[in-house]
Amino acid sequence: MTKRKPDPVLSSTDPALRKVSRKISQTRLGLVVERGLRAFWPALSLLAVAVAALAFGMAELPAGVFWGIVLLWALALCATLAIGFRAFHWPSRAEALARVDETLPGRPLTALGDGMALGGDDPATAALWQAHMTRMAERAKAAKAVRPDPDLAPRDPYALRMTAILLLVVALVFGAPARMFNPGAVPGGTAPALAAMGPSWEGWAEPPRYTGQPGLYLNNLKTDTLTLPEGTRFSFRFYGDASAIGFTESVSSPAAVPQSEATTDVSRRDFEAVQNGIVEISANGGRKFDITIAPDNAPEVALTGSVERRADGTMVLPFHASDDYAVTSGQAKIKLDLAAIPRKFGLKIDPEPRETLIFDLPMPYTGSRSDFDGSLVEQAEKHPWANLPVKLELDVTDGRGQTGSSGWQEITLPGRRFFDPLASALIEMRQDLLWNRENGPYVAEILKALNNRATDLIRSTEVRVLLRGVIGRLDQGLETPGVRDELADMLWQMAELVEDGGLSNALERMQRAQERLSEAMRNGASQDEIDKLMQELKEATDDYIRMLAERNKDQGDQPPQDGQQQGQQITGDQLQQMMDEIQRLMKEGRMAEAQELLEQFNRMMENMQVTQGQGEGNQQMQSLRDTLRDQQELSDEAFRDLQNGEQGQGQQGQQNGQGQQSGEGQPGQGNGSSGQSLSERQRALRQELDRQKGLLPDLGSEESDRAQKRLNDAGEAMERAEEALREGDNGRALDNQAEAIQSLRDGMQALNNAQNGEERRQAGQQGEQGEARGGEGGQNGQREVPRDPLGRSAGDGNRVGTDENMLQGENPYGRARDLLDEIRRRQAERDRSADERDYLDRLLDRF
């Protein structure tokens, strides 16, 4: 029998190789663990299952069942141990060395144990061999311990070991492991012994959800003093014999203490805390808690301003609400203030009973509801109590059901007001009809009186037809409230037709707007109502100016007769200044001065002659310039919005998906100063352009037709830009906006040329008439046109400036657009300096 060759690593005197010896020992120990797990994992799984079963109280089973399970488990454990010992083989050091050597290149540990078979006497061969040994020794120093690899998955295809581990973890976390080590934990033990096995109670304190406070698990609390909101719900569970556990509490009202619901070895107590007191548990691990209840005060609500009436009759009610935690709901209650109503005409008789008018107060969707301001916006203009004295009360409720009230306050229920006398009379008849059906004959008599003078009082054929229909229905009687309500709707429709007009004649529309505005000022209308009527007057005046311009064109632009020359000409700019002055005086509360100026405006409009080229043309050109400026600003905002969107995407990529979470900054969704989205502002701009196109006069020239065509192109481009902004495609929207801007510029240039041509034609006609009449003129009988220092026409009379083009070159508007595009391109380059980009931003904001 040959002698075993000594371990080359152990016999080495090199300290580094001695460390390799320790790595081999560690690897051998890993082999022991690896083979042990492979052999004994079934037995270990059985042990884990046994621990979990005992932790969950298996010992509390009847004695026969418990010992039967123990016997079966013991047999299974013996069998798995026998199989494991048979399969286990103790690893040798050579096996550990071979495993470590497999991880090294060239197997240096095996090479260190080799010897020279031939050539030992040759010095050169011996030197080569020694160099080889030195190299292998250096490689061996890099050896590391190899971790055990049980590889149990092929040996346990059903993952039984994982199930056992899961049961053990659940038992240790949620079970009662102390039961396994309690000497009293024997099968069939007494109830007191079972109760002493572990925690015999559990408790929770759950504050009301509306408070936003978290629930508490009482067993884990380190303090015995608690301050909780009123209405906190306590829940206790007791395990074991309920008679062995003492429980007292004094935080609930006596009537609120529920009876114990005992089942086998478990009892429970649930109650609501409403007062200060204690909660005490007398059992294994018992506790005593001192409870302080924080009172939940009732919510409060109050009006923060006067009730506002908008022009369309909408009611705006500002209010403030607060609570300790949160206001959950609120209502505005309105009832008729019968004592404050003047009982005359149709209101002499008692009204029909009606239910209290109730509106839900708006609650904040986001943020805190403990202290907030809100506004109730509701439509009550058609209610029978509209514009009558009423009483208002605000009520709010918190999560506990407590209510707070503002108290009854006297107000006038806001509703739409009609300033046309006929419309106001119809609304009054409607109110009398809704007050009580007994007013039907009285209302019928009044309406018959109106119908008798319908031709003189009512201009609208539709209103006259509706009036006769209402009279016929009233004569038949008001059998049901439904018939009454139907007639009230017809009277409302008639009043709207009378108030809003619908007149085809522009002069009548303008006069009607003036009358309504004057009536509103006399009756103390709100600022919103006056602004609406002022806007209607401006629109009616624009239509009247256009009508006069078309009439003058049809009459060949004949000059006014003598006597109409002086003081009868006014420009559109002066009209606008006069209306602005009227509006300013009304806002300042100087109604008498505003009324006087409005009457002056009315007398002047009845006899005025608008100079087509100077007045209307300037106003139309100014409106188009404003539209062009607004379109450029909107395009700049869309461009900045697109840049912000691209930068946000870049930052999102750099931050590994931690980008924006809200919709702000997304293309097409930016908001302007008015709060409207870009697409909504583009639509409003397109509608304004359509209105301006309807006011342009037809000058009958090629340039005038070209102006109309280019403005139509601009409107179509705006519509495409609006659609792109709505879809969030800011790139396509910018292209369409650029096209709209260019079309607007071309249209304005063509319109300017058409107006200049028309002025030259009129000037030629006036020169010929002046020469024929021997009037004053320059050389050749023509009036000399004043020039400014640059040689341009300086205007005359009441005009300042010139209509001549100040830009030079073949295509000055194209050059301006190219310059603006170049500025935008440079501003978008992020590698430029901050100062340069700031300068470019200022250029874009200015132009």
GULOTI-716988 format. One record per residue (C-alpha): residue in one letter; x, y, z. Coordinates in steps of 0.5 Angstrom, whole numbers, padded with zeros to 4 digits, always signed. Layout:
BEGIN
AXYZ
...
This chain:
BEGIN
M+0000+0000+0000
T+0003+0007-0002
K+0004+0012+0003
R-0001+0018+0001
K+0003+0024-0001
P+0003+0030+0004
D-0001+0036+0002
P+0003+0041-0001
V-0001+0047+0001
L+0000+0045+0009
S+0007+0043+0008
S+0009+0050+0005
T+0012+0055+0009
D+0009+0061+0005
P+0004+0065+0009
A+0000+0066+0003
L-0001+0059+0002
R-0003+0058+0009
K-0008+0062+0008
V-0010+0058+0002
S-0011+0052+0007
R-0016+0056+0011
K-0020+0057+0005
I-0020+0050+0003
S-0022+0048+0011
Q-0028+0053+0010
T-0030+0050+0003
R-0030+0043+0007
L-0035+0046+0012
G-0039+0049+0006
L-0039+0042+0003
V-0042+0039+0010
V-0048+0044+0010
E-0049+0043+0002
R-0049+0035+0003
G-0053+0036+0010
L-0059+0040+0007
R-0059+0035+0001
A-0060+0029+0006
F-0064+0032+0011
W-0069+0038+0008
P-0075+0033+0009
A-0073+0033+0017
L-0072+0040+0017
S-0079+0042+0014
L-0082+0037+0019
L-0079+0041+0025
A-0081+0048+0022
V-0088+0045+0021
A-0088+0043+0028
V-0086+0049+0031
A-0091+0053+0027
A-0097+0048+0029
L-0095+0049+0037
A-0094+0057+0036
F-0102+0057+0033
G-0104+0053+0039
M-0104+0046+0037
A-0103+0044+0044
E-0110+0046+0046
L-0113+0041+0041
P-0116+0035+0045
A-0111+0030+0048
G-0113+0024+0043
V-0112+0028+0037
F-0106+0032+0039
W-0102+0025+0041
G-0105+0022+0035
I-0102+0028+0031
V-0095+0028+0035
L-0094+0020+0033
L-0095+0021+0026
W-0090+0027+0026
A-0085+0023+0030
L-0086+0017+0025
A-0085+0021+0019
L-0079+0025+0022
C-0075+0018+0024
A-0076+0016+0017
T-0073+0022+0014
L-0068+0022+0018
A-0066+0015+0017
I-0066+0017+0009
G-0062+0023+0011
F-0056+0019+0014
R-0056+0014+0009
A-0055+0019+0004
F-0050+0023+0007
H-0043+0023+0006
W-0038+0026+0010
P-0033+0030+0005
S-0026+0029+0005
R-0020+0035+0005
A-0018+0032-0002
E-0025+0034-0005
A-0025+0041-0002
L-0018+0042-0005
A-0021+0039-0012
R-0027+0044-0011
V-0023+0050-0010
D-0018+0048-0015
E-0023+0048-0020
T-0024+0055-0019
L-0017+0057-0021
P-0014+0057-0028
G-0009+0052-0029
R-0011+0048-0023
P-0005+0050-0019
L-0006+0047-0012
T-0006+0040-0016
A+0000+0042-0020
L+0004+0044-0013
G+0003+0036-0011
D+0006+0034-0017
G+0014+0032-0018
M+0019+0031-0024
A+0018+0024-0027
L+0025+0025-0031
G+0031+0030-0032
G+0032+0031-0025
D+0039+0031-0026
D+0039+0036-0031
P+0040+0043-0028
A+0036+0047-0034
T+0031+0042-0033
A+0031+0043-0025
A+0031+0051-0026
L+0025+0050-0031
W+0021+0046-0026
Q+0022+0051-0021
A+0020+0057-0025
H+0013+0053-0026
M+0012+0051-0019
T+0013+0059-0017
R+0008+0061-0022
M+0003+0056-0019
A+0004+0058-0012
E+0003+0065-0014
R-0004+0063-0018
A-0006+0059-0012
K-0005+0065-0007
A-0012+0067-0011
A-0016+0062-0008
K-0022+0063-0005
A-0027+0059-0001
V-0033+0056-0005
R-0040+0057-0003
P-0044+0051-0001
D-0049+0050-0007
P-0055+0045-0004
D-0059+0046-0011
L-0065+0043-0008
A-0070+0045-0013
P-0069+0038-0017
R-0070+0034-0011
D-0076+0038-0008
P-0080+0039-0015
Y-0087+0041-0011
A-0083+0046-0006
L-0085+0043+0000
R-0079+0046+0004
M-0082+0053+0002
T-0088+0052+0005
A-0086+0050+0011
I-0081+0056+0012
L-0087+0060+0010
L-0091+0057+0016
L-0086+0058+0021
V-0085+0065+0019
V-0092+0067+0019
A-0093+0063+0026
L-0087+0067+0029
V-0090+0074+0027
F-0097+0073+0028
G-0098+0067+0033
A-0096+0066+0040
P-0089+0062+0040
A-0089+0063+0048
R-0094+0057+0048
M-0089+0052+0046
F-0084+0054+0052
N-0090+0054+0057
P-0090+0048+0062
G-0098+0049+0062
A-0098+0048+0055
V-0101+0041+0055
P-0107+0038+0052
G-0113+0039+0055
G-0111+0044+0060
T-0116+0049+0064
A-0118+0055+0061
P-0114+0059+0066
A-0108+0056+0063
L-0110+0057+0056
A-0111+0064+0058
A-0104+0065+0060
M-0100+0062+0054
G-0099+0069+0051
P-0103+0075+0050
S-0110+0075+0052
W-0113+0081+0049
E-0112+0086+0043
G-0114+0093+0043
W-0115+0098+0037
A-0117+0106+0037
E-0120+0108+0031
P-0121+0116+0030
P-0127+0118+0026
R-0125+0118+0018
Y-0126+0125+0017
T-0121+0127+0022
G-0115+0124+0018
Q-0112+0121+0024
P-0109+0114+0024
G-0111+0108+0028
L-0108+0106+0034
Y-0106+0099+0036
L-0106+0099+0043
N-0102+0093+0045
N-0096+0097+0042
L-0097+0103+0045
K-0091+0105+0050
T-0095+0111+0053
D-0102+0110+0058
T-0104+0117+0056
L-0108+0118+0050
T-0111+0124+0047
L-0116+0122+0042
P-0122+0126+0038
E-0129+0125+0040
G-0132+0120+0037
T-0126+0115+0037
R-0128+0108+0036
F-0125+0103+0041
S-0125+0095+0039
F-0122+0090+0044
R-0122+0082+0043
F-0120+0078+0049
Y-0118+0071+0048
G-0119+0065+0053
D-0124+0064+0058
A-0128+0071+0058
S-0129+0070+0066
A-0122+0071+0067
I-0121+0077+0064
G-0123+0084+0067
F-0125+0090+0063
T-0128+0097+0065
E-0128+0103+0062
S-0131+0110+0063
V-0131+0114+0056
S-0137+0112+0053
S-0144+0114+0055
P-0148+0108+0059
A-0153+0107+0053
A-0147+0107+0048
V-0143+0101+0052
P-0145+0095+0048
Q-0146+0088+0051
S-0140+0083+0050
E-0141+0078+0045
A-0138+0072+0047
T-0136+0066+0043
T-0132+0060+0045
D-0126+0062+0048
V-0127+0069+0045
S-0130+0076+0047
R-0131+0083+0044
R-0132+0090+0047
D-0134+0096+0042
F-0136+0103+0044
E-0135+0110+0042
A-0131+0115+0046
V-0135+0121+0048
Q-0132+0123+0055
N-0126+0123+0059
G-0124+0117+0063
I-0120+0111+0063
V-0120+0104+0060
E-0117+0098+0064
I-0116+0091+0062
S-0114+0086+0068
A-0111+0080+0065
N-0104+0077+0063
G-0101+0083+0060
G-0106+0088+0062
R-0106+0096+0061
K-0110+0102+0064
F-0111+0108+0059
D-0112+0115+0061
I-0116+0117+0055
T-0117+0125+0054
I-0123+0127+0049
A-0121+0133+0045
P-0128+0136+0043
D-0131+0136+0036
N-0134+0143+0036
A-0139+0145+0031
P-0138+0148+0024
E-0138+0155+0023
V-0141+0159+0016
A-0142+0166+0014
L-0143+0171+0009
T-0137+0174+0007
G-0140+0180+0002
S-0146+0182-0001
V-0150+0178-0006
E-0148+0179-0013
R-0152+0179-0019
R-0149+0178-0026
A-0152+0181-0032
D-0155+0175-0034
G-0159+0174-0027
T-0154+0169-0024
M-0153+0169-0017
V-0146+0169-0014
L-0146+0168-0006
P-0139+0169-0003
F-0138+0165+0004
H-0133+0162+0009
A-0134+0156+0012
S-0129+0153+0018
D-0129+0147+0022
D-0124+0143+0027
Y-0123+0138+0022
A-0127+0138+0016
V-0134+0141+0013
T-0137+0135+0009
S-0143+0139+0006
G-0147+0145+0006
Q-0154+0148+0004
A-0156+0155+0002
K-0164+0156+0004
I-0168+0161+0001
K-0175+0163+0004
L-0180+0168+0002
D-0180+0174+0006
L-0187+0176+0006
A-0187+0182+0011
A-0182+0186+0007
I-0186+0185+0000
P-0190+0191-0002
R-0197+0188-0003
K-0200+0192-0009
F-0202+0190-0016
G-0202+0182-0017
L-0198+0181-0010
K-0204+0184-0006
I-0207+0177-0005
D-0203+0171-0001
P-0198+0167-0005
E-0199+0160-0007
P-0195+0156-0002
R-0188+0154-0004
E-0182+0150-0002
T-0176+0153+0001
L-0171+0154-0004
I-0165+0150-0003
F-0158+0150-0006
D-0152+0145-0005
L-0146+0149-0003
P-0140+0148-0007
M-0134+0144-0003
P-0127+0144-0005
Y-0124+0138-0009
T-0117+0139-0007
G-0114+0142-0001
S-0117+0142+0006
R-0124+0143+0008
S-0123+0146+0015
D-0122+0153+0013
F-0124+0155+0006
D-0128+0161+0002
G-0133+0159-0003
S-0138+0162-0008
L-0145+0159-0009
V-0146+0161-0017
E-0153+0159-0018
Q-0159+0161-0024
A-0165+0163-0020
E-0167+0168-0025
K-0174+0164-0027
H-0176+0163-0020
P-0182+0166-0018
W-0179+0170-0012
A-0173+0173-0017
N-0172+0180-0015
L-0176+0180-0009
P-0174+0180-0002
V-0173+0173+0001
K-0169+0171+0007
L-0163+0167+0007
E-0159+0162+0011
L-0153+0158+0010
D-0152+0151+0014
V-0146+0147+0014
T-0145+0140+0017
D-0138+0136+0019
G-0137+0129+0019
R-0140+0128+0026
G-0146+0130+0024
Q-0146+0137+0027
T-0149+0143+0024
G-0147+0150+0024
S-0151+0156+0021
S-0151+0163+0019
G-0158+0165+0021
W-0163+0168+0017
Q-0161+0174+0013
E-0165+0179+0009
I-0163+0180+0002
T-0166+0180-0005
L-0166+0174-0009
P-0162+0176-0015
G-0165+0175-0022
R-0165+0178-0029
R-0167+0185-0030
F-0171+0187-0036
F-0169+0195-0038
D-0174+0195-0044
P-0181+0198-0041
L-0185+0193-0045
A-0180+0187-0043
S-0181+0189-0036
A-0188+0189-0036
L-0189+0182-0039
I-0184+0180-0033
E-0188+0183-0028
M-0195+0179-0031
R-0191+0173-0031
Q-0189+0174-0023
D-0196+0176-0022
L-0198+0169-0025
L-0193+0165-0021
W-0195+0169-0015
N-0202+0166-0015
R-0206+0163-0020
E-0212+0167-0018
N-0209+0173-0022
G-0210+0170-0028
P-0216+0174-0030
Y-0212+0180-0028
V-0206+0178-0032
A-0211+0177-0038
E-0214+0184-0038
I-0207+0187-0038
L-0204+0183-0044
K-0211+0185-0048
A-0209+0192-0047
L-0202+0191-0049
N-0205+0187-0055
N-0210+0193-0057
R-0204+0197-0058
A-0199+0191-0061
T-0198+0195-0067
D-0195+0201-0064
L-0192+0198-0058
I-0189+0191-0060
R-0185+0191-0067
S-0183+0183-0067
T-0189+0179-0070
E-0187+0173-0066
V-0188+0177-0060
R-0195+0179-0062
V-0197+0172-0064
L-0194+0169-0057
L-0198+0175-0054
R-0205+0173-0057
G-0203+0165-0055
V-0202+0167-0048
I-0209+0171-0048
G-0213+0165-0051
R-0210+0160-0046
L-0211+0165-0040
D-0219+0166-0042
Q-0219+0158-0042
G-0217+0158-0035
L-0211+0155-0031
E-0214+0149-0028
T-0207+0146-0026
P-0200+0149-0024
G-0197+0146-0031
V-0201+0150-0035
R-0199+0156-0031
D-0192+0154-0031
E-0192+0153-0039
L-0196+0160-0040
A-0190+0163-0035
D-0185+0160-0040
M-0188+0164-0046
L-0188+0170-0042
W-0181+0169-0041
Q-0179+0168-0048
M-0183+0174-0050
A-0179+0179-0045
E-0173+0176-0048
L-0175+0177-0055
V-0177+0184-0053
E-0171+0186-0049
D-0165+0183-0054
G-0168+0186-0060
G-0167+0182-0066
L-0169+0188-0070
S-0166+0188-0077
N-0165+0195-0078
A-0158+0197-0075
L-0161+0204-0073
E-0166+0201-0069
R-0162+0196-0065
M-0157+0202-0063
Q-0163+0206-0061
R-0165+0201-0057
A-0159+0199-0054
Q-0158+0206-0052
E-0165+0206-0049
R-0163+0200-0045
L-0157+0203-0042
S-0160+0209-0040
E-0165+0205-0036
A-0160+0201-0033
M-0156+0207-0031
R-0163+0210-0028
N-0165+0204-0024
G-0158+0203-0021
A-0156+0197-0025
S-0150+0193-0023
Q-0143+0194-0026
D-0143+0187-0029
E-0150+0189-0032
I-0148+0196-0035
D-0141+0193-0038
K-0146+0188-0042
L-0151+0193-0044
M-0145+0198-0046
Q-0142+0192-0050
E-0148+0191-0054
L-0148+0199-0055
K-0141+0198-0058
E-0143+0192-0063
A-0150+0196-0065
T-0146+0202-0066
D-0141+0198-0071
D-0147+0195-0075
Y-0150+0202-0076
I-0143+0205-0078
R-0143+0199-0083
M-0150+0201-0085
L-0148+0208-0087
A-0142+0206-0090
E-0146+0202-0095
R-0151+0207-0096
N-0146+0212-0098
K-0143+0208-0103
D-0149+0206-0106
Q-0150+0214-0107
G-0144+0215-0110
D-0141+0218-0104
Q-0144+0225-0105
P-0142+0230-0101
P-0147+0233-0095
Q-0152+0239-0097
D-0150+0246-0094
G-0152+0246-0087
Q-0150+0239-0086
Q-0142+0241-0087
Q-0141+0244-0080
G-0141+0239-0074
Q-0144+0233-0077
Q-0137+0229-0079
I-0134+0225-0074
T-0129+0219-0074
G-0130+0212-0071
D-0124+0213-0067
Q-0128+0219-0064
L-0134+0215-0063
Q-0130+0210-0059
Q-0127+0215-0055
M-0134+0218-0053
M-0136+0211-0051
D-0130+0209-0047
E-0131+0216-0043
I-0138+0214-0042
Q-0136+0207-0039
R-0131+0211-0035
L-0136+0215-0032
M-0141+0210-0030
K-0135+0206-0027
E-0133+0212-0022
G-0141+0212-0020
R-0142+0219-0024
M-0148+0217-0027
A-0151+0224-0028
E-0145+0226-0032
A-0145+0219-0036
Q-0153+0220-0037
E-0152+0227-0040
L-0146+0224-0045
L-0150+0218-0047
E-0156+0223-0049
Q-0151+0227-0053
F-0148+0221-0056
N-0155+0219-0058
R-0157+0226-0061
M-0150+0226-0065
M-0151+0219-0068
E-0158+0221-0071
N-0155+0226-0075
M-0148+0224-0076
Q-0144+0222-0083
V-0138+0218-0082
T-0133+0219-0086
Q-0131+0212-0089
G-0124+0213-0091
Q-0122+0216-0085
G-0126+0214-0079
E-0129+0207-0081
G-0123+0205-0084
N-0118+0207-0079
Q-0122+0204-0074
Q-0122+0197-0078
M-0115+0198-0079
Q-0114+0199-0072
S-0118+0193-0070
L-0114+0188-0075
R-0108+0191-0072
D-0110+0189-0065
T-0112+0182-0068
L-0105+0181-0071
R-0102+0183-0065
D-0106+0178-0061
Q-0104+0173-0066
Q-0097+0174-0065
E-0097+0174-0058
L-0101+0167-0058
S-0096+0164-0063
D-0090+0166-0058
E-0094+0163-0052
A-0095+0157-0056
F-0088+0157-0058
R-0085+0158-0051
D-0090+0152-0049
L-0087+0148-0054
Q-0080+0149-0051
N-0082+0148-0044
G-0085+0141-0046
E-0079+0139-0050
Q-0075+0141-0044
G-0079+0137-0039
Q-0079+0131-0043
G-0071+0132-0043
Q-0071+0132-0036
Q-0076+0127-0035
G-0071+0122-0039
Q-0065+0124-0035
Q-0069+0123-0028
N-0070+0116-0030
G-0078+0117-0031
Q-0079+0122-0025
G-0082+0127-0029
Q-0088+0132-0029
Q-0094+0128-0026
S-0099+0134-0027
G-0102+0137-0034
E-0098+0143-0033
G-0093+0145-0038
Q-0096+0140-0043
P-0097+0143-0050
G-0103+0146-0052
Q-0105+0146-0045
G-0102+0153-0043
N-0106+0158-0040
G-0106+0165-0041
S-0107+0171-0036
S-0115+0170-0037
G-0115+0163-0035
Q-0117+0160-0042
S-0113+0155-0046
L-0109+0156-0052
S-0114+0153-0056
E-0120+0157-0053
R-0116+0163-0054
Q-0115+0162-0061
R-0122+0160-0062
A-0124+0167-0059
L-0119+0170-0064
R-0122+0167-0070
Q-0129+0169-0068
E-0127+0176-0067
L-0123+0176-0074
D-0130+0174-0077
R-0134+0179-0074
Q-0129+0184-0076
K-0129+0181-0083
G-0137+0183-0083
L-0136+0190-0082
L-0131+0191-0088
P-0134+0195-0093
D-0134+0193-0100
L-0130+0198-0104
G-0131+0195-0111
S-0123+0194-0112
E-0119+0189-0114
E-0115+0190-0107
S-0121+0190-0103
D-0123+0183-0106
R-0115+0181-0105
A-0116+0184-0098
Q-0122+0179-0096
K-0119+0173-0099
R-0113+0174-0095
L-0117+0175-0089
N-0121+0169-0090
D-0115+0165-0091
A-0112+0168-0084
G-0119+0165-0081
E-0118+0158-0084
A-0111+0158-0082
M-0113+0160-0075
E-0118+0154-0075
R-0113+0149-0076
A-0108+0152-0071
E-0114+0151-0066
E-0115+0144-0068
A-0108+0143-0067
L-0107+0146-0060
R-0113+0142-0058
E-0110+0136-0060
G-0103+0138-0056
D-0099+0139-0063
N-0096+0145-0062
G-0091+0144-0068
R-0097+0144-0073
A-0100+0150-0069
L-0094+0154-0070
D-0094+0153-0077
N-0101+0155-0078
Q-0101+0161-0074
A-0095+0163-0078
E-0099+0162-0084
A-0105+0166-0081
I-0100+0172-0079
Q-0098+0172-0086
S-0105+0172-0089
L-0107+0178-0084
R-0101+0182-0086
D-0102+0181-0093
G-0110+0183-0092
M-0108+0189-0088
Q-0103+0191-0094
A-0109+0190-0099
L-0114+0194-0095
N-0109+0199-0094
N-0108+0200-0101
A-0116+0200-0103
Q-0117+0205-0098
N-0111+0209-0100
G-0114+0209-0107
E-0121+0210-0105
E-0118+0217-0102
R-0115+0219-0108
R-0121+0218-0112
Q-0125+0222-0107
A-0120+0227-0107
G-0120+0228-0115
Q-0127+0228-0115
Q-0127+0234-0109
G-0121+0237-0113
E-0126+0237-0120
Q-0132+0240-0116
G-0127+0245-0113
E-0125+0247-0119
A-0132+0248-0122
R-0134+0252-0117
G-0128+0256-0116
G-0126+0254-0109
E-0120+0254-0106
G-0114+0250-0109
G-0107+0249-0111
Q-0105+0249-0118
N-0109+0246-0123
G-0115+0247-0119
Q-0113+0241-0114
R-0112+0242-0106
E-0105+0241-0104
V-0104+0236-0099
P-0099+0237-0093
R-0093+0233-0093
D-0089+0231-0087
P-0081+0232-0087
L-0080+0226-0090
G-0085+0227-0096
R-0091+0223-0094
S-0098+0225-0093
A-0099+0228-0086
G-0106+0228-0086
D-0111+0233-0085
G-0117+0236-0081
N-0118+0232-0075
R-0113+0226-0077
V-0106+0225-0075
G-0101+0221-0078
T-0101+0218-0085
D-0104+0212-0089
E-0098+0211-0093
N-0093+0205-0092
M-0087+0206-0088
L-0084+0200-0089
Q-0079+0200-0096
G-0077+0194-0100
E-0081+0189-0105
N-0084+0185-0099
P-0083+0189-0092
Y-0088+0184-0089
G-0084+0178-0091
R-0077+0181-0089
A-0081+0182-0082
R-0083+0175-0081
D-0076+0172-0083
L-0073+0177-0078
L-0078+0174-0073
D-0077+0167-0074
E-0069+0168-0074
I-0070+0171-0067
R-0074+0165-0065
R-0069+0160-0068
R-0064+0163-0064
Q-0068+0164-0057
A-0069+0156-0058
E-0061+0154-0058
R-0060+0153-0051
D-0052+0153-0052
R-0053+0161-0052
S-0051+0165-0046
A-0056+0167-0041
D-0055+0175-0043
E-0056+0173-0050
R-0063+0169-0049
D-0065+0174-0044
Y-0064+0179-0050
L-0068+0175-0055
D-0074+0174-0050
R-0075+0181-0049
L-0075+0182-0057
L-0080+0177-0057
D-0084+0180-0052
R-0084+0187-0055
F-0086+0185-0062
